[in-house]
Amino acid sequence: MRNTPITGKEPDNAVPEHVIALTLDQACQRLQLSRPSVVGLIESSRLHAVKVGRTWLISASSLDRFVNGEVAK
C-alpha cells in the first residue's frame, strides 16, 4: 500500500509539493472521518472519487471543494 499521496512525479522529500490525488485512507485522515463515512460521502455524490481496481482515489481539488462546502462536480 502506498503511504504517500499520488503526485505527478515522485516527491523529492517527505512532503510533496503538489498533490494530485489521495487514497481513501489518506482522505479519511485528512477529514478525520472513518472509512465508511467517506465511502458514504462518495456514494451519495457529496465527494467526487474514482475507483481504480480496488482503490478509491479522491482528487485533491475535490477534497478541497468538499472541505470548503462546495458541491461535488
C-alpha positions in Angstrom: 0.0 0.0 0.0 1.2 3.5 -0.9 1.9 5.7 2.1 2.4 9.0 0.2 -0.1 10.9 -1.8 -0.2 10.3 -5.5 1.6 13.1 -7.4 2.5 13.9 -10.9 6.1 12.7 -10.1 7.7 11.1 -7.1 8.3 13.6 -4.4 11.9 14.6 -3.7 11.1 15.0 0.0 8.6 13.7 2.5 6.1 16.4 1.8 5.1 16.5 -1.9 4.9 20.0 -3.5 1.7 19.3 -5.4 -0.7 16.5 -4.5 -3.0 15.4 -7.3 -5.0 12.6 -5.6 -5.3 10.9 -2.3 -6.2 7.3 -1.4 -9.3 6.7 0.6 -7.2 6.2 3.8 -5.4 9.5 3.2 -8.7 11.3 2.7 -10.0 9.7 5.9 -7.0 11.0 7.8 -7.3 14.5 6.3 -11.1 14.7 7.0 -10.8 12.9 10.4 -13.6 10.6 9.3 -14.0 6.8 9.2 -13.7 4.8 6.0 -17.5 4.0 6.0 -18.2 7.8 6.4 -16.0 8.8 3.5 -17.4 6.0 1.3 -20.9 7.2 2.2 -19.9 10.7 1.0 -18.6 9.3 -2.2 -21.7 7.1 -2.8 -24.0 10.0 -2.1 -22.1 12.1 -4.6 -21.1 14.7 -2.0 -17.4 13.8 -2.6 -16.1 13.0 -6.1 -13.8 10.0 -6.4 -12.9 7.3 -8.9 -12.3 3.7 -8.3 -9.2 2.2 -9.9 -9.3 -1.6 -9.3 -10.0 -1.9 -5.6 -8.6 1.6 -4.7 -10.6 4.7 -4.4 -8.8 7.9 -5.5 -10.1 11.3 -4.4 -8.6 14.3 -6.2 -7.0 16.9 -4.0 -9.2 19.6 -5.6 -12.4 17.6 -5.0 -11.4 17.2 -1.3 -10.7 20.9 -1.0 -14.1 21.8 -2.6 -15.8 19.4 -0.1 -13.9 20.9 2.9 -14.9 24.4 1.7 -18.6 23.4 1.4 -18.8 23.4 -2.4 -20.9 20.9 -4.3 -19.1 18.0 -6.0 -18.7 18.3 -9.7 
